[in-house]
């Protein structure tokens, strides 16, 4: 990424861009074009809404946390008639409720779902939801910002219509890129949608990606980095990456259980990319401050009504078992300093035992 910036209309950049866009198909597990936009993950979510929703269309949003609520706000901003299927924060969406709502509202244009709800650490059952949506005419649009590239999400095999992700999570880059892949069914809806859009017009991106470029100035240095990221992903292999993230999840959750702290989600609903701890009976913000001050270690806090009540540990992208073990060691010290009744070493030992019994599934050094 430190390479000098080349002109984004130059032949050299066009060749790199074409190769990189083609290689992204592996991560999405799709045959469709993967569109690359300069913008955050939220920009990708808005692009998905802008291209399929017209004012007055019914949109069903599956909402179990802060980012599900963001989909609600985006759909409302584009004039959709928004329906919701809700889950309690920390619990997964019930696919049968989705099916029942679609049966009651057969004119729903699109269903908007969050795969990993980062605010709670829940991985929603997208495959089961997709099976229900496929029995209708509705599209299924998935926010995979904090899951794609770390969790199995085969777009084509599961029949997902639009999948959106961002550069700064499992794809290991700084923020600034968003990626979308669109099914044939969704492209038909995009083509027929009469709602106005300009920068987010996916038709322009599809036309230009086939010409090995973008309609507007791309984030050139991030494309350089993306090419290297894809080399790392290809070298490790998707199945090994998925297994590594499951190992990191099990190590982290086993440690939290051994420390007798409450986990915010069940094992069945837990995401392999982030672990949420809470509701805690000690000062979470004091813990976070101690970790940041003493060790320059950042753990995320809760959002909205969970602020000050839970904390969240991310373990995605280039994170390794060694990173998790170091984080847990420092976490135990921080917990002790925050007044939590922990036994030092107990959580780390539990994580070590998980690693020693399951390391054969990991090819990551």
C-alpha positions in Angstrom: 0.0 0.0 0.0 3.1 2.3 0.2 3.6 2.1 -3.5 3.3 5.4 -5.4 -0.2 6.0 -6.6 -0.7 5.3 -10.3 -3.4 6.8 -12.4 -6.6 4.9 -12.0 -7.2 5.0 -15.7 -3.8 3.7 -16.5 -3.2 0.3 -18.1 -1.2 -1.0 -15.1 -3.9 -0.2 -12.6 -6.6 -1.6 -14.9 -4.8 -4.9 -15.1 -4.4 -5.0 -11.3 -8.0 -4.0 -10.8 -9.3 -6.7 -13.2 -7.2 -9.4 -11.5 -8.3 -8.4 -8.0 -12.0 -8.1 -8.9 -11.9 -11.6 -10.4 -10.1 -13.1 -7.4 -12.7 -11.6 -5.0 -15.2 -14.1 -6.4 -13.5 -16.8 -4.3 -14.3 -14.9 -1.1 -17.9 -14.4 -2.0 -18.1 -17.9 -3.3 -19.9 -16.7 -6.4 -19.8 -16.6 -10.2 -21.2 -13.1 -10.2 -19.1 -9.9 -10.7 -17.9 -8.4 -7.4 -18.4 -4.6 -7.5 -15.8 -2.5 -5.7 -16.9 0.9 -4.4 -14.9 3.6 -2.5 -16.8 3.9 0.8 -17.5 2.3 4.1 -19.6 -0.8 4.7 -22.5 1.4 5.4 -22.1 2.8 1.9 -22.5 -0.7 0.5 -25.6 -1.3 2.6 -27.1 2.0 1.2 -26.1 1.0 -2.3 -28.0 -2.2 -1.9 -31.1 -0.4 -0.7 -30.9 2.4 -3.3 -30.8 -0.1 -6.1 -33.7 -2.4 -5.2 -36.1 -0.2 -3.2 -38.5 2.4 -4.6 -40.6 4.6 -2.4 -43.6 2.7 -1.0 -42.0 -0.8 -1.5 -42.4 -3.2 1.4 -39.0 -4.0 2.9 -38.7 -6.6 5.7 -35.7 -5.9 8.0 -34.5 -8.6 10.3 -33.4 -6.7 13.4 -31.5 -8.1 16.4 -29.0 -5.3 17.2 -27.5 -2.0 16.2 -26.7 -2.9 12.6 -30.1 -4.4 12.0 -31.5 -1.1 13.1 -29.2 0.7 10.7 -30.8 -1.3 7.8 -34.2 0.0 9.1 -33.0 3.6 9.0 -31.5 3.2 5.5 -34.7 1.7 4.1 -36.8 4.4 5.7 -34.6 7.1 4.2 -35.4 5.6 0.8 -39.1 5.7 1.4 -39.7 2.0 2.0 -42.6 0.7 3.9 -40.6 -1.1 6.6 -41.7 -4.2 8.4 -39.5 -5.8 11.0 -38.9 -9.3 12.4 -37.1 -8.7 15.7 -35.0 -10.7 18.1 -33.9 -9.8 21.5 -30.3 -8.4 21.5 -28.1 -11.4 22.0 -30.5 -13.9 20.4 -30.7 -15.0 16.7 -33.5 -14.3 14.3 -36.1 -17.1 14.1 -36.4 -18.2 10.5 -40.0 -19.4 11.1 -41.0 -15.8 12.0 -39.5 -14.7 8.8 -41.5 -17.2 6.9 -44.7 -16.3 8.7 -44.2 -12.6 8.0 -43.6 -13.2 4.3 -46.7 -15.3 4.1 -48.7 -12.5 5.7 -47.1 -9.9 3.4 -46.5 -11.6 0.0 -45.7 -8.3 -1.6 -42.5 -7.7 0.3 -39.9 -6.6 -2.2 -36.8 -7.4 -0.3 -35.6 -8.9 3.0 -32.6 -7.3 4.7 -30.6 -9.4 7.1 -27.4 -9.0 9.1 -25.1 -12.1 9.1 -22.9 -11.2 12.1 -24.5 -8.6 14.3 -21.3 -7.1 15.6 -23.1 -5.2 18.4 -24.2 -8.4 20.1 -21.8 -11.1 18.8 -24.6 -13.1 17.2 -24.3 -15.0 13.9 -27.8 -15.1 12.4 -28.9 -18.3 10.6 -28.7 -16.9 7.0 -28.9 -20.3 5.3 -32.2 -21.2 7.1 -33.6 -17.7 6.4 -32.6 -18.0 2.7 -34.6 -21.2 2.4 -37.7 -19.4 3.6 -37.1 -16.3 1.4 -36.5 -18.5 -1.7 -40.1 -19.7 -1.4 -41.3 -16.2 -2.2 -40.5 -13.5 -4.8 -38.6 -11.4 -2.4 -34.9 -10.7 -2.6 -32.5 -11.5 0.3 -29.9 -8.9 0.9 -27.2 -9.7 3.5 -24.9 -7.4 5.5 -21.8 -9.6 5.8 -19.5 -6.7 6.8 -18.1 -8.5 9.9 -18.3 -12.1 8.6 -17.4 -12.5 4.9 -13.9 -13.9 4.6 -14.0 -15.4 8.1 -17.3 -17.4 8.2 -18.7 -19.7 5.5 -21.2 -17.8 3.4 -21.5 -19.4 0.0 -23.5 -16.8 -1.9 -24.5 -18.9 -4.9 -25.1 -22.2 -3.1 -27.4 -20.5 -0.5 -29.2 -18.4 -3.0 -28.3 -15.0 -1.6 -29.3 -12.1 -3.8 -27.0 -9.3 -2.7 -24.1 -9.7 -0.3 -22.3 -6.7 1.1 -19.0 -6.5 3.0 -16.3 -3.9 3.9 -12.6 -3.8 3.8 -11.7 -3.3 7.5 -12.9 -6.5 9.1 -12.0 -10.1 8.0 -10.5 -8.6 4.8 -7.8 -7.1 7.0 -7.5 -3.7 5.3 -8.1 -0.1 6.5 -11.6 1.2 6.1 -12.5 2.7 2.8 -13.7 0.0 0.4 -17.1 -1.8 0.2 -17.9 -4.8 -2.0 -21.1 -6.1 -3.4 -22.1 -9.2 -5.3 -25.5 -9.3 -7.0 -27.5 -12.4 -8.2 -29.3 -12.5 -11.6 -32.6 -12.2 -9.7 -31.4 -9.1 -8.0 -30.0 -7.6 -11.2 -33.5 -7.9 -12.7 -34.8 -5.8 -9.8 -31.9 -3.3 -10.1 -32.7 -2.8 -13.8 -36.4 -2.3 -13.3 -36.1 0.0 -10.3 -37.1 3.5 -11.2 -35.8 5.2 -8.0 -33.0 7.8 -8.6 -29.4 7.0 -7.7 -26.1 8.3 -9.0 -22.8 7.4 -7.2 -24.5 4.2 -5.9 -25.9 3.1 -9.2 -24.7 -0.5 -9.4 -25.4 -0.7 -13.1 -22.5 1.7 -13.7 -20.2 -0.4 -11.5 -21.1 -3.6 -13.4 -20.5 -1.9 -16.7 -17.1 -0.6 -15.7 -15.9 -3.7 -13.8 -16.3 -5.5 -17.1 -14.1 -2.8 -18.7 -11.5 -3.4 -15.9 -12.2 -0.1 -14.1 -14.6 1.8 -11.9 -17.0 4.6 -12.9 -15.5 7.0 -10.4 -12.1 7.4 -8.7 -11.3 4.3 -6.7 -9.2 4.1 -3.5 -6.1 3.1 -5.4 -3.8 2.3 -2.4 -6.5 0.1 -0.9 -6.7 -1.9 -4.1 -3.0 -2.5 -3.8 -3.6 -3.8 -0.3 -6.5 -5.9 -1.4 -4.4 -7.8 -3.9 -2.0 -8.8 -1.1 -4.9 -9.7 1.1 -6.3 -12.1 -1.5 -2.9 -13.7 -1.9 -2.9 -14.3 1.9 -6.4 -15.8 1.7 -5.6 -18.0 -1.3 -2.5 -19.3 0.5 -4.3 -20.2 3.7 -7.4 -21.5 1.9 -11.0 -20.6 2.8 -11.8 -23.8 4.7 -8.7 -23.3 6.9 -9.6 -19.7 7.5 -13.1 -20.7 8.6 -11.7 -23.4 10.9 -9.2 -20.9 12.4 -12.0 -18.5 13.3 -14.0 -21.3 14.9 -10.9 -22.2 17.0 -10.5 -18.5 18.1 -14.1 -18.4 19.0 -13.9 -21.6 21.1 -10.7 -20.4 22.8 -12.2 -17.1 23.7 -15.5 -18.5 24.9 -13.9 -21.2 26.9 -11.7 -18.7 28.7 -14.6 -16.4 29.5 -16.5 -19.4 31.0 -13.5 -20.5 33.0 -13.3 -17.0 34.5 -17.0 -17.4 35.4 -18.0 -14.3 33.4 -21.4 -14.2 31.6 -21.4 -14.6 27.9 -24.0 -12.5 26.1 -24.9 -15.1 23.5 -25.4 -18.9 23.5 -22.7 -21.1 22.0 -25.1 -22.0 19.2 -25.8 -18.3 18.2 -22.2 -17.0 18.7 -20.2 -15.5 15.9 -16.7 -16.8 15.1 -15.5 -13.2 14.6 -16.5 -11.4 17.9 -17.3 -12.5 21.4 -19.6 -10.4 23.6 -19.2 -10.6 27.4 -22.0 -9.4 29.8 -24.1 -8.3 31.4 -21.3 -7.7 33.9 -21.5 -6.7 37.6 -18.3 -4.7 37.5 -17.3 -1.4 35.9 -16.9 -2.3 32.2 -15.6 1.1 31.3 -13.0 0.9 34.0 -11.8 -2.4 32.6 -11.6 -1.0 29.1 -9.7 2.1 30.3 -7.3 -0.1 32.3 -6.5 -2.3 29.2 -6.1 0.7 27.0 -3.9 2.6 29.5 -1.7 -0.2 30.8 -1.3 -2.3 27.6 -2.6 -0.3 24.7 -5.2 -3.0 24.2 -8.6 -2.0 22.9 -11.7 -4.0 23.5 -15.0 -2.7 22.3 -17.8 -1.6 24.6 -21.6 -2.1 24.3 -23.7 0.0 22.0 -27.0 1.8 22.7 -28.7 0.4 25.8 -25.8 -2.0 26.4 -23.2 0.8 26.7 -21.3 0.2 30.0 -22.8 -3.2 30.5 -21.0 -5.5 28.0 -17.6 -5.6 26.3 -16.7 -7.3 23.0 -13.5 -9.0 21.8 -12.9 -9.1 18.1 -11.0 -12.1 16.7 -11.1 -11.9 12.9 -8.9 -11.4 9.9 -5.2 -12.0 10.5 -5.8 -12.8 14.2 -4.0 -15.9 15.4 -4.3 -18.2 18.5 -1.2 -16.4 19.8 -3.1 -13.1 19.6 -6.0 -14.5 21.5 -3.8 -15.9 24.2 -2.0 -12.6 24.7 -5.3 -10.8 24.8 -6.7 -13.1 27.4 -3.7 -12.8 29.5 -4.0 -9.0 29.6 -7.7 -9.2 30.0 -7.3 -11.2 33.2 -5.1 -8.5 34.6 -7.5 -5.8 33.6 -10.4 -7.7 35.1 -8.5 -8.1 38.4 -7.8 -4.3 38.4 -11.5 -3.6 37.7 -12.5 -5.5 40.7 -13.9 -8.6 39.0 -13.5 -11.8 41.1 -11.3 -13.7 38.7 -8.6 -16.3 39.4 -5.6 -15.3 37.4 -4.5 -17.8 34.8 -7.7 -19.8 34.7 -9.1 -18.3 31.5 -5.7 -18.6 29.7 -5.4 -22.2 30.7 -8.8 -23.0 29.4 -8.0 -21.4 26.1 -4.6 -23.2 25.9 -6.4 -26.5 26.5 -8.8 -25.8 23.6 -5.9 -24.9 21.4 -4.0 -28.1 22.2 -6.9 -30.3 21.6 -8.1 -28.6 18.4 -5.1 -27.1 16.8 -5.0 -29.8 14.0 -7.9 -27.9 12.3 -5.8 -24.8 11.9 -3.1 -24.4 9.3 -2.4 -20.8 10.4 0.9 -20.3 12.1 
